[in-house]
């Protein structure tokens, strides 16, 4: 299986951030372990997709990765006959901890820390609030008590260090040993319950507090069942709102008569519907500012910016055509 990050996501090197994000979300949804309960390889595919986006979705890390590829150095080739292990280990060694699945492959995260991703509504992210979720998290295997098996032996590949250096010239990296998975030892007999990982997955019902102003990709630290968990947020799109920093953006549609004569509308805001006055003679594309109706971030509250869209009639009856004809004659 390829370890080229662009190929993993199925995109080209010139792909825009939006194209990368769409490719990642489509693949993550298709390969999520919960959506493929009978496919044992789904979790590995899912993790590789997440690892790839962790790098390509970050402009600085993507630039570093591109430089390494263009410079003729393959960051995923082994040295001295040793191949790299898990892709998240490779990325972590290259980018100082940037790799690793955000969805819960606990054994590749920092010791004792699991990582998961949840999707939350746009308004909850903007206003803050509490969400209830059932998360599948890795817990210590009861059968082997986290040991992974029995009969520990010092790894012959890394000599017990757990890490191996590889590369050429300026680009030399340290990465976890592929033979022992970075533990420094191997097992004569692996636990049949956890397959040697020392962990199994368990479903936990949790309540998570979302801070006001959370954005797509925000990572929260939580304690679930006494264990530390990193929760990455994915914000759903809203049919009415979009967001630009602290400001909330939206469009409202008025008729030609309402734009000319003026009107008052009830406009949806984060706090409920509020009256908005449309002044006579308002032009299409006019942006009206509803102060203090935006997102609170670092103690500062943004505004809601409302763009006025004027809808013109498509079909006219005889009386309406006569009226518009008179308006046309006046040159207005």
QUIGIJO-V516900 format. One record per pair of residues at least 24 apart in sequence whose ideal C-beta (glycine too) atoms are under 10 Angstrom apart, sorted by the first residue. I is the first residue (numbers start at 0). J is the second residue. D is the distance in whole Angstrom. If there is no record, write none. Layout:
i:I j:J d:D
i:I j:J d:D
This chain:
i:0 j:40 d:10
i:0 j:43 d:9
i:0 j:44 d:9
i:0 j:47 d:8
i:0 j:86 d:9
i:1 j:47 d:9
i:1 j:75 d:9
i:2 j:47 d:8
i:2 j:50 d:10
i:2 j:51 d:9
i:2 j:73 d:9
i:2 j:74 d:9
i:2 j:75 d:4
i:2 j:76 d:9
i:2 j:82 d:10
i:2 j:83 d:8
i:2 j:86 d:6
i:2 j:89 d:7
i:2 j:90 d:10
i:3 j:51 d:9
i:3 j:64 d:10
i:3 j:68 d:8
i:3 j:73 d:9
i:3 j:74 d:10
i:3 j:75 d:7
i:4 j:47 d:9
i:4 j:48 d:10
i:4 j:50 d:8
i:4 j:51 d:4
i:4 j:52 d:8
i:4 j:53 d:9
i:4 j:54 d:6
i:4 j:55 d:5
i:4 j:60 d:10
i:4 j:61 d:9
i:4 j:64 d:7
i:4 j:65 d:10
i:4 j:68 d:9
i:4 j:74 d:9
i:4 j:75 d:9
i:4 j:86 d:9
i:4 j:90 d:9
i:5 j:51 d:8
i:5 j:55 d:7
i:5 j:61 d:10
i:5 j:64 d:9
i:5 j:65 d:9
i:5 j:68 d:9
i:6 j:51 d:9
i:7 j:44 d:9
i:7 j:47 d:6
i:7 j:48 d:6
i:7 j:49 d:10
i:7 j:50 d:8
i:7 j:51 d:4
i:7 j:52 d:9
i:7 j:55 d:9
i:7 j:86 d:8
i:8 j:47 d:10
i:8 j:48 d:7
i:8 j:51 d:5
i:8 j:52 d:7
i:8 j:55 d:7
i:8 j:56 d:9
i:9 j:48 d:10
i:9 j:51 d:10
i:10 j:51 d:10
i:10 j:55 d:8
i:12 j:55 d:10
i:12 j:61 d:10
i:12 j:65 d:7
i:12 j:68 d:8
i:12 j:69 d:9
i:14 j:55 d:8
i:14 j:61 d:10
i:16 j:55 d:9
i:16 j:56 d:7
i:16 j:57 d:10
i:16 j:58 d:8
i:16 j:61 d:9
i:19 j:51 d:9
i:19 j:52 d:7
i:19 j:55 d:5
i:19 j:56 d:6
i:19 j:61 d:9
i:20 j:52 d:8
i:20 j:55 d:10
i:20 j:56 d:7
i:20 j:215 d:9
i:20 j:216 d:10
i:22 j:48 d:9
i:22 j:51 d:10
i:22 j:52 d:8
i:22 j:55 d:9
i:23 j:48 d:7
i:23 j:49 d:8
i:23 j:51 d:8
i:23 j:52 d:4
i:23 j:53 d:10
i:23 j:55 d:8
i:23 j:56 d:7
i:24 j:48 d:10
i:24 j:52 d:9
i:24 j:118 d:10
i:24 j:233 d:8
i:26 j:51 d:9
i:26 j:52 d:9
i:27 j:52 d:8
i:27 j:100 d:10
i:27 j:101 d:9
i:27 j:102 d:8
i:27 j:116 d:8
i:27 j:233 d:9
i:31 j:102 d:7
i:31 j:116 d:9
i:32 j:102 d:8
i:32 j:103 d:8
i:32 j:104 d:10
i:32 j:135 d:8
i:32 j:200 d:8
i:33 j:102 d:9
i:33 j:133 d:10
i:33 j:135 d:7
i:33 j:202 d:10
i:39 j:194 d:10
i:42 j:100 d:8
i:42 j:102 d:8
i:42 j:103 d:9
i:42 j:104 d:7
i:42 j:200 d:9
i:43 j:85 d:9
i:43 j:86 d:9
i:43 j:100 d:10
i:43 j:104 d:9
i:45 j:100 d:7
i:45 j:102 d:6
i:45 j:103 d:9
i:45 j:104 d:9
i:46 j:85 d:8
i:46 j:86 d:7
i:46 j:87 d:6
i:46 j:98 d:10
i:46 j:99 d:8
i:46 j:100 d:4
i:46 j:101 d:9
i:46 j:102 d:7
i:46 j:103 d:9
i:46 j:104 d:5
i:46 j:107 d:8
i:47 j:85 d:9
i:47 j:86 d:5
i:47 j:87 d:8
i:47 j:100 d:8
i:48 j:86 d:10
i:48 j:100 d:9
i:48 j:102 d:10
i:49 j:86 d:10
i:49 j:87 d:8
i:49 j:98 d:9
i:49 j:99 d:8
i:49 j:100 d:4
i:49 j:101 d:5
i:49 j:102 d:6
i:49 j:103 d:10
i:49 j:104 d:9
i:49 j:114 d:9
i:49 j:116 d:8
i:49 j:231 d:9
i:50 j:85 d:9
i:50 j:86 d:5
i:50 j:87 d:5
i:50 j:88 d:9
i:50 j:89 d:8
i:50 j:90 d:5
i:50 j:91 d:9
i:50 j:97 d:9
i:50 j:98 d:5
i:50 j:99 d:7
i:50 j:100 d:6
i:50 j:101 d:9
i:50 j:104 d:9
i:50 j:107 d:9
i:51 j:86 d:8
i:51 j:90 d:8
i:51 j:98 d:9
i:52 j:101 d:9
i:53 j:87 d:8
i:53 j:90 d:7
i:53 j:91 d:10
i:53 j:94 d:8
i:53 j:96 d:10
i:53 j:97 d:6
i:53 j:98 d:6
i:53 j:99 d:7
i:53 j:100 d:8
i:53 j:101 d:7
i:53 j:231 d:10
i:54 j:90 d:6
i:54 j:93 d:8
i:54 j:94 d:7
i:54 j:97 d:6
i:54 j:98 d:7
i:56 j:216 d:8
i:57 j:94 d:8
i:57 j:97 d:7
i:57 j:216 d:10
i:59 j:94 d:9
i:59 j:97 d:10
i:60 j:90 d:9
i:60 j:93 d:9
i:60 j:94 d:5
i:60 j:95 d:9
i:60 j:97 d:6
i:60 j:98 d:9
i:63 j:93 d:8
i:63 j:94 d:7
i:63 j:97 d:10
i:64 j:90 d:9
i:64 j:93 d:8
i:64 j:94 d:8
i:64 j:97 d:10
i:66 j:170 d:10
i:67 j:93 d:8
i:67 j:166 d:10
i:67 j:170 d:6
i:67 j:172 d:10
i:70 j:168 d:9
i:70 j:169 d:9
i:70 j:170 d:8
i:71 j:167 d:9
i:71 j:168 d:10
i:71 j:170 d:10
i:72 j:166 d:7
i:72 j:167 d:7
i:72 j:168 d:8
i:72 j:169 d:8
i:72 j:170 d:5
i:72 j:171 d:10
i:72 j:172 d:10
i:73 j:166 d:10
i:73 j:167 d:10
i:73 j:170 d:9
i:74 j:165 d:10
i:74 j:166 d:8
i:74 j:170 d:7
i:74 j:172 d:7
i:74 j:174 d:10
i:76 j:165 d:8
i:76 j:166 d:9
i:76 j:167 d:9
i:77 j:163 d:9
i:77 j:165 d:6
i:77 j:166 d:10
i:77 j:174 d:9
i:77 j:177 d:8
i:78 j:163 d:8
i:78 j:164 d:7
i:78 j:165 d:3
i:78 j:166 d:6
i:78 j:167 d:7
i:78 j:171 d:9
i:78 j:172 d:9
i:78 j:174 d:10
i:79 j:163 d:8
i:79 j:164 d:9
i:79 j:165 d:7
i:80 j:156 d:10
i:81 j:156 d:7
i:81 j:157 d:9
i:81 j:163 d:6
i:81 j:164 d:9
i:81 j:165 d:6
i:81 j:174 d:9
i:81 j:176 d:8
i:81 j:177 d:7
i:81 j:178 d:8
i:82 j:163 d:10
i:82 j:165 d:9
i:82 j:177 d:6
i:82 j:178 d:10
i:83 j:163 d:9
i:83 j:165 d:8
i:83 j:172 d:9
i:83 j:174 d:6
i:83 j:175 d:9
i:83 j:176 d:10
i:83 j:177 d:6
i:84 j:163 d:9
i:84 j:174 d:7
i:84 j:175 d:6
i:84 j:176 d:7
i:84 j:177 d:4
i:84 j:178 d:8
i:84 j:179 d:9
i:84 j:180 d:6
i:84 j:181 d:7
i:85 j:174 d:9
i:85 j:175 d:8
i:85 j:177 d:8
i:85 j:180 d:7
i:85 j:181 d:9
i:87 j:175 d:9
i:88 j:162 d:9
i:88 j:174 d:6
i:88 j:175 d:4
i:88 j:176 d:9
i:88 j:177 d:8
i:88 j:180 d:8
i:88 j:181 d:7
i:89 j:165 d:10
i:89 j:172 d:8
i:89 j:174 d:6
i:89 j:175 d:9
i:89 j:177 d:10
i:90 j:174 d:10
i:91 j:173 d:10
i:91 j:174 d:8
i:91 j:175 d:8
i:91 j:181 d:10
i:92 j:162 d:8
i:92 j:163 d:10
i:92 j:164 d:9
i:92 j:165 d:9
i:92 j:166 d:10
i:92 j:172 d:5
i:92 j:173 d:6
i:92 j:174 d:4
i:92 j:175 d:7
i:93 j:166 d:10
i:93 j:170 d:9
i:93 j:172 d:6
i:93 j:173 d:10
i:93 j:174 d:8
i:99 j:229 d:9
i:101 j:216 d:9
i:101 j:218 d:8
i:101 j:229 d:7
i:101 j:230 d:9
i:101 j:231 d:4
i:101 j:233 d:9
i:102 j:134 d:10
i:102 j:135 d:9
i:102 j:231 d:8
i:103 j:134 d:8
i:103 j:135 d:6
i:103 j:136 d:6
i:103 j:137 d:6
i:103 j:200 d:8
i:103 j:228 d:9
i:103 j:229 d:10
i:104 j:137 d:8
i:104 j:196 d:9
i:104 j:198 d:9
i:105 j:136 d:7
i:105 j:137 d:3
i:105 j:138 d:9
i:105 j:139 d:10
i:105 j:196 d:9
i:105 j:197 d:10
i:105 j:198 d:6
i:105 j:200 d:9
i:105 j:226 d:9
i:105 j:228 d:9
i:106 j:137 d:7
i:106 j:147 d:9
i:106 j:180 d:8
i:106 j:181 d:9
i:106 j:182 d:10
i:106 j:193 d:10
i:106 j:195 d:10
i:106 j:196 d:5
i:106 j:197 d:7
i:106 j:198 d:6
i:107 j:175 d:9
i:107 j:180 d:9
i:107 j:181 d:9
i:108 j:137 d:9
i:108 j:227 d:9
i:108 j:228 d:9
i:108 j:229 d:7
i:109 j:227 d:8
i:109 j:229 d:9
i:110 j:227 d:10
i:111 j:139 d:10
i:111 j:226 d:7
i:111 j:227 d:6
i:111 j:228 d:10
i:112 j:220 d:9
i:112 j:226 d:8
i:112 j:227 d:5
i:112 j:228 d:7
i:112 j:229 d:6
i:113 j:137 d:6
i:113 j:138 d:9
i:113 j:198 d:9
i:113 j:200 d:10
i:113 j:221 d:10
i:113 j:223 d:8
i:113 j:224 d:10
i:113 j:226 d:7
i:113 j:227 d:8
i:113 j:228 d:5
i:113 j:229 d:7
i:113 j:230 d:9
i:114 j:218 d:8
i:114 j:228 d:7
i:114 j:229 d:5
i:114 j:230 d:8
i:114 j:231 d:7
i:115 j:203 d:10
i:115 j:205 d:9
i:115 j:207 d:10
i:115 j:221 d:9
i:115 j:223 d:9
i:115 j:228 d:6
i:115 j:229 d:7
i:115 j:230 d:6
i:115 j:231 d:7
i:116 j:216 d:10
i:116 j:218 d:9
i:116 j:229 d:9
i:116 j:230 d:7
i:116 j:231 d:4
i:116 j:232 d:8
i:116 j:233 d:6
i:117 j:205 d:9
i:117 j:207 d:7
i:117 j:209 d:9
i:117 j:219 d:9
i:117 j:230 d:6
i:117 j:231 d:8
i:117 j:232 d:7
i:117 j:233 d:7
i:118 j:215 d:10
i:118 j:232 d:8
i:118 j:233 d:5
i:118 j:234 d:8
i:118 j:235 d:6
i:119 j:207 d:9
i:119 j:209 d:6
i:119 j:213 d:8
i:119 j:215 d:10
i:119 j:217 d:10
i:119 j:230 d:10
i:119 j:232 d:6
i:119 j:233 d:7
i:119 j:234 d:6
i:119 j:235 d:7
i:120 j:209 d:9
i:120 j:234 d:8
i:120 j:235 d:6
i:120 j:236 d:10
i:120 j:237 d:8
i:121 j:215 d:10
i:121 j:234 d:6
i:121 j:235 d:6
i:121 j:236 d:7
i:121 j:237 d:4
i:121 j:238 d:9
i:121 j:239 d:9
i:121 j:240 d:6
i:121 j:241 d:9
i:121 j:242 d:8
i:121 j:247 d:9
i:121 j:269 d:9
i:122 j:234 d:10
i:122 j:235 d:9
i:122 j:237 d:7
i:122 j:239 d:10
i:122 j:240 d:7
i:122 j:247 d:10
i:122 j:267 d:10
i:122 j:268 d:10
i:122 j:269 d:6
i:122 j:270 d:10
i:123 j:209 d:6
i:123 j:211 d:10
i:123 j:213 d:8
i:123 j:232 d:9
i:123 j:234 d:8
i:123 j:235 d:9
i:124 j:209 d:6
i:124 j:210 d:9
i:124 j:211 d:9
i:124 j:212 d:8
i:124 j:213 d:4
i:124 j:214 d:7
i:124 j:215 d:8
i:124 j:217 d:8
i:124 j:232 d:7
i:124 j:233 d:9
i:124 j:234 d:4
i:124 j:235 d:8
i:124 j:237 d:10
i:124 j:242 d:8
i:124 j:294 d:9
i:125 j:209 d:10
i:125 j:211 d:7
i:125 j:212 d:7
i:125 j:213 d:8
i:125 j:214 d:9
i:125 j:234 d:9
i:125 j:237 d:9
i:125 j:240 d:8
i:125 j:242 d:7
i:125 j:245 d:10
i:125 j:247 d:7
i:125 j:269 d:6
i:125 j:293 d:8
i:125 j:294 d:5
i:125 j:295 d:9
i:125 j:296 d:10
i:125 j:301 d:9
i:126 j:209 d:9
i:126 j:211 d:6
i:126 j:212 d:9
i:126 j:213 d:10
i:126 j:269 d:5
i:126 j:270 d:8
i:126 j:294 d:8
i:126 j:295 d:8
i:127 j:208 d:8
i:127 j:209 d:5
i:127 j:210 d:5
i:127 j:211 d:4
i:127 j:212 d:7
i:127 j:213 d:7
i:127 j:294 d:9
i:127 j:295 d:8
i:128 j:207 d:10
i:128 j:208 d:8
i:128 j:209 d:5
i:128 j:210 d:9
i:128 j:211 d:9
i:128 j:213 d:10
i:129 j:206 d:6
i:129 j:207 d:7
i:129 j:208 d:5
i:129 j:209 d:7
i:130 j:205 d:9
i:130 j:206 d:8
i:130 j:207 d:5
i:130 j:208 d:8
i:130 j:209 d:6
i:130 j:232 d:10
i:131 j:204 d:7
i:131 j:205 d:7
i:131 j:206 d:6
i:131 j:207 d:8
i:132 j:203 d:9
i:132 j:204 d:8
i:132 j:205 d:6
i:132 j:206 d:8
i:132 j:207 d:6
i:132 j:230 d:9
i:133 j:202 d:5
i:133 j:203 d:7
i:133 j:204 d:5
i:133 j:205 d:8
i:134 j:200 d:10
i:134 j:201 d:9
i:134 j:202 d:7
i:134 j:203 d:5
i:134 j:204 d:8
i:134 j:205 d:6
i:134 j:207 d:9
i:134 j:221 d:10
i:134 j:223 d:7
i:134 j:224 d:10
i:134 j:228 d:8
i:134 j:230 d:8
i:135 j:200 d:5
i:135 j:201 d:7
i:135 j:202 d:5
i:135 j:203 d:8
i:136 j:198 d:9
i:136 j:200 d:7
i:136 j:201 d:6
i:136 j:202 d:8
i:136 j:203 d:6
i:136 j:205 d:9
i:136 j:223 d:6
i:136 j:224 d:7
i:136 j:226 d:7
i:136 j:228 d:7
i:137 j:193 d:9
i:137 j:196 d:8
i:137 j:197 d:9
i:137 j:198 d:4
i:137 j:199 d:7
i:137 j:200 d:6
i:137 j:201 d:8
i:137 j:226 d:9
i:137 j:228 d:10
i:138 j:193 d:10
i:138 j:198 d:7
i:138 j:199 d:6
i:138 j:200 d:8
i:138 j:201 d:5
i:138 j:203 d:9
i:138 j:224 d:7
i:138 j:226 d:7
i:139 j:193 d:9
i:139 j:197 d:7
i:139 j:198 d:6
i:139 j:199 d:8
i:139 j:201 d:10
i:139 j:226 d:9
i:140 j:190 d:6
i:140 j:192 d:6
i:140 j:193 d:4
i:140 j:194 d:9
i:140 j:195 d:10
i:140 j:196 d:8
i:140 j:197 d:6
i:140 j:198 d:6
i:140 j:199 d:5
i:141 j:192 d:8
i:141 j:193 d:9
i:141 j:199 d:8
i:142 j:190 d:6
i:142 j:191 d:8
i:142 j:192 d:4
i:142 j:193 d:7
i:142 j:199 d:9
i:143 j:186 d:9
i:143 j:188 d:10
i:143 j:189 d:9
i:143 j:190 d:4
i:143 j:191 d:9
i:143 j:192 d:7
i:143 j:193 d:6
i:143 j:195 d:9
i:143 j:196 d:10
i:143 j:197 d:6
i:143 j:198 d:10
i:143 j:199 d:10
i:144 j:190 d:9
i:144 j:197 d:8
i:145 j:190 d:9
i:145 j:193 d:9
i:145 j:196 d:9
i:145 j:197 d:4
i:145 j:198 d:7
i:146 j:186 d:8
i:146 j:190 d:7
i:146 j:193 d:9
i:146 j:195 d:9
i:146 j:197 d:6
i:147 j:180 d:9
i:147 j:182 d:8
i:147 j:184 d:10
i:147 j:185 d:10
i:147 j:186 d:6
i:147 j:188 d:10
i:147 j:189 d:6
i:147 j:190 d:6
i:147 j:193 d:7
i:147 j:194 d:8
i:147 j:195 d:5
i:147 j:196 d:6
i:147 j:197 d:4
i:147 j:198 d:9
i:148 j:185 d:9
i:148 j:186 d:4
i:148 j:187 d:7
i:148 j:188 d:5
i:148 j:189 d:4
i:148 j:190 d:5
i:148 j:191 d:9
i:148 j:192 d:10
i:148 j:193 d:9
i:148 j:194 d:9
i:148 j:195 d:5
i:148 j:196 d:10
i:148 j:197 d:8
i:149 j:186 d:7
i:149 j:187 d:7
i:149 j:188 d:5
i:149 j:189 d:9
i:149 j:190 d:8
i:150 j:184 d:10
i:150 j:185 d:9
i:150 j:186 d:6
i:150 j:187 d:3
i:150 j:188 d:5
i:150 j:189 d:9
i:151 j:182 d:9
i:151 j:183 d:9
i:151 j:184 d:5
i:151 j:185 d:8
i:151 j:186 d:6
i:151 j:187 d:8
i:152 j:179 d:9
i:152 j:184 d:6
i:152 j:185 d:5
i:152 j:186 d:8
i:152 j:187 d:7
i:153 j:179 d:9
i:153 j:183 d:7
i:153 j:184 d:6
i:153 j:185 d:8
i:154 j:178 d:6
i:154 j:179 d:4
i:154 j:180 d:9
i:154 j:181 d:9
i:154 j:182 d:8
i:154 j:183 d:6
i:154 j:184 d:6
i:154 j:185 d:6
i:155 j:179 d:9
i:155 j:185 d:8
i:156 j:185 d:9
i:157 j:181 d:9
i:157 j:182 d:10
i:157 j:183 d:7
i:157 j:184 d:10
i:158 j:183 d:8
i:159 j:183 d:4
i:159 j:184 d:7
i:203 j:228 d:9
i:205 j:230 d:9
i:207 j:232 d:9
i:209 j:234 d:10
i:210 j:295 d:10
i:210 j:296 d:9
i:211 j:269 d:10
i:211 j:294 d:7
i:211 j:295 d:5
i:211 j:296 d:7
i:211 j:297 d:10
i:211 j:300 d:10
i:212 j:242 d:9
i:212 j:244 d:9
i:212 j:245 d:7
i:212 j:293 d:10
i:212 j:294 d:5
i:212 j:295 d:6
i:212 j:296 d:4
i:212 j:297 d:8
i:212 j:299 d:10
i:212 j:300 d:10
i:212 j:301 d:9
i:213 j:294 d:9
i:213 j:296 d:9
i:214 j:242 d:8
i:214 j:244 d:9
i:214 j:294 d:9
i:214 j:296 d:9
i:215 j:242 d:9
i:237 j:267 d:10
i:239 j:266 d:9
i:239 j:267 d:6
i:239 j:268 d:10
i:240 j:267 d:8
i:240 j:268 d:9
i:240 j:269 d:8
i:240 j:303 d:9
i:241 j:304 d:10
i:242 j:293 d:8
i:242 j:294 d:7
i:242 j:301 d:9
i:243 j:293 d:9
i:243 j:294 d:10
i:243 j:301 d:9
i:243 j:304 d:8
i:244 j:293 d:8
i:244 j:294 d:8
i:244 j:296 d:8
i:244 j:301 d:7
i:245 j:293 d:5
i:245 j:294 d:5
i:245 j:295 d:8
i:245 j:296 d:5
i:245 j:297 d:9
i:245 j:299 d:6
i:245 j:300 d:7
i:245 j:301 d:3
i:245 j:302 d:8
i:246 j:288 d:9
i:246 j:289 d:10
i:246 j:292 d:9
i:246 j:293 d:5
i:246 j:294 d:7
i:246 j:300 d:10
i:246 j:301 d:4
i:246 j:302 d:5
i:246 j:303 d:7
i:246 j:304 d:6
i:247 j:289 d:8
i:247 j:292 d:7
i:247 j:293 d:5
i:247 j:294 d:7
i:247 j:301 d:7
i:247 j:302 d:8
i:247 j:303 d:4
i:247 j:304 d:7
i:247 j:305 d:9
i:248 j:286 d:9
i:248 j:293 d:9
i:248 j:302 d:10
i:248 j:303 d:8
i:248 j:304 d:5
i:248 j:305 d:8
i:248 j:306 d:7
i:249 j:289 d:9
i:249 j:292 d:10
i:249 j:303 d:7
i:249 j:304 d:8
i:249 j:305 d:6
i:249 j:306 d:7
i:250 j:284 d:10
i:250 j:286 d:10
i:250 j:304 d:10
i:250 j:305 d:7
i:250 j:306 d:5
i:250 j:307 d:8
i:250 j:308 d:5
i:251 j:275 d:7
i:251 j:277 d:8
i:251 j:287 d:8
i:251 j:305 d:6
i:251 j:306 d:8
i:251 j:307 d:6
i:251 j:308 d:7
i:252 j:306 d:10
i:252 j:307 d:8
i:252 j:308 d:5
i:252 j:309 d:8
i:252 j:310 d:5
i:253 j:277 d:6
i:253 j:281 d:8
i:253 j:283 d:9
i:253 j:307 d:6
i:253 j:308 d:7
i:253 j:309 d:6
i:253 j:310 d:7
i:254 j:309 d:7
i:254 j:310 d:6
i:254 j:311 d:8
i:254 j:312 d:8
i:255 j:283 d:9
i:255 j:309 d:6
i:255 j:310 d:7
i:255 j:311 d:6
i:255 j:312 d:7
i:255 j:323 d:9
i:255 j:326 d:10
i:256 j:309 d:10
i:256 j:312 d:9
i:256 j:322 d:10
i:257 j:281 d:8
i:257 j:307 d:9
i:257 j:309 d:8
i:257 j:310 d:9
i:258 j:282 d:7
i:258 j:283 d:7
i:258 j:285 d:9
i:258 j:307 d:7
i:258 j:308 d:9
i:258 j:309 d:5
i:258 j:310 d:9
i:258 j:311 d:10
i:259 j:309 d:9
i:259 j:326 d:9
i:259 j:331 d:9
i:264 j:305 d:9
i:264 j:307 d:10
i:266 j:292 d:9
i:266 j:303 d:8
i:266 j:305 d:6
i:267 j:303 d:9
i:268 j:292 d:5
i:268 j:293 d:9
i:268 j:303 d:6
i:268 j:305 d:10
i:269 j:293 d:8
i:269 j:294 d:8
i:269 j:295 d:10
i:269 j:303 d:8
i:270 j:303 d:10
i:273 j:303 d:9
i:275 j:303 d:9
i:275 j:305 d:6
i:275 j:307 d:10
i:277 j:305 d:9
i:277 j:307 d:7
i:278 j:307 d:10
i:281 j:307 d:6
i:281 j:309 d:8
i:282 j:307 d:8
i:282 j:309 d:8
i:283 j:307 d:7
i:283 j:308 d:7
i:283 j:309 d:4
i:283 j:310 d:9
i:283 j:311 d:9
i:284 j:308 d:8
i:284 j:309 d:8
i:285 j:309 d:9
